[in-house]
C-alpha cells in the first residue's frame, strides 16, 4: 500500500473516530434534554392533578378520576389513581391501562418517593411519573414518547449523514495534503529507481524545504555526491593500477619468454633473468598490497576506539628496524591519545618510516618524533623539490629524480587517506639543512 494511501486512510479514520465521538455526545445531550422536557411536562400535569384534588374540601371521592384522563394517544397523556391496596381508579375504557406495581403501592402508602419509568401503554412508548396524592392514594401520569423518539431518529440520521460527509471531506483533504506533502518523497523514489536502473549518479532531487522532507532530499543528494566521488576514485584507482601493472607484467613476460625460448642459456644469464623475474614479482606483490590498502580506505569506516598513538608508533618502528637493519632510527615518542583505528594508523606510520629509509642515506639516520598529536618523520636524503611537495601524496606520483627507486608510488597516498579518515592531515616540507620532513597531524583529546 502506498504511503499516500496509508496517510489518507489514517486521516479519514482519525476524523471518523472524532466525528463519531462528537455525534454520540451530541445525541446523548439532545436525548437527555428531550427526556428532561418530558419529565417537566409530567411534573406539570402532576401538579395540575394535585391542584384539582385540593379543591375538593370534602375529600377525594371513591373512584375519582382527574379531568382529561380519557384521551390517551400518540400526543395525549393518561392519568390514573392507584390505592395502597392495589386498586386502580381510571376512566371508563382505560381500566388498568398502566397496571399496578408494588412500588406504586408503596408510593400510595407513603413508603416510597416519587419516581419515573418507561413503559408501553396501548402499544405506545411512554414515560410514567408516580407521585403521592393523599394518604393511601398515588397518581400515575403517562406521557407518550412518540414525538421524542421521532425527533431523536431524525437527529440521529442527521448526525450520521453529517459524520459521513465530514469523513469523506477529511479523506479528500487528507489525500490532497498527502499528495502535496509527499511529492518530494515521490520524486526521491523516482530518482532512486532511475539511478538503480541506469546507474546515472548525476541526478539529484531538487527540493528546497526547511522541514524533514527537505532534509531527507538534501541527505540523498549528499549521498549521491559521495557515491559519485567514490565511483570516480575507484575508476581512477583501477585505471592507475592497470597502467602501473602493465610495465612490470610486460617486463616479466619478456623475461619468462626469454627463458622459455632458449633452454640452453648459460647458467649465469639464466640466474640473472630469474633474479629480475623475482624482483618483478616482489614489485608486483608490493603494488597489489598497496592497491588493496587504498581500497580498504574507501570502504565504510572501521570501528573507532581510543588509541595510544605512541604505542602504535613504537610497533611500526619495530617493523621498520627489522626491514631496514642498516638504518639508524632516532626516536622521541611522548604519550598521546587519539580516537581511531590502531591498525590503519600503524600502516600510515610504517609507510612514512619506509619512505624515509628508502630515500635517505643507506645508514640513515631517520628521526621519529611524536608530541601532542603531531608525528614527524625526517630523513637526510636529497629532499623533495618544492614543485613536487604538494604532489607526492597523489596516487602513483613519482618525482622525476626518484623514478629509478623501487616502489609503487602509493605509500604516501595511503598515508594521506588514513590521515583524512581520522580527521587529520599529512604534509611534506623541506627540512632545515637538507632532507624532508613528513608531518602527520591528528586530533587529540
Buried (B, 14 or more C-beta within 10 A) or exposed (E): EEEBEEBBBEBBBEBBEBBBEBBEEBBEEBBEEBBEEBBEBBBEBBEBBBEBBEEEEEEBEEEBBBEBBBEBEEEBBBBBBBBBEEBBBBBEEBEEBBEBBEBBBBBBBEEBEBEBEEBEBBEBEBBBBBBBBBEBBBBBBBBBBEEBBEEBEEBBEEBBEBBEEBBEEBBEBBBEBBEEBBEBBEBBEEBBEEBEEEEEBEBBBEBEEEEEBBEBBBEBBEEBEEEEEEEEBEEEBEEBBEEBBEEBEEBBEBBBEBBEEEEEBEEEEBEEBEEBBEBBEEBBEBBEEBBEBBBBBEEEEBEEEEBEBBBBBBBBBEBBBEEBEEBBBEEEBEEBEBBBBBEBBBBBBBBBBBBBBBBBBEEBBBBBBBEEBBBBBBBBBBBBEEEBBEBBBBBBBBBEEBEEEEBBBBBBBBBBBBBEBBEBEBBBBBBEEEBBBBBBBBEEE
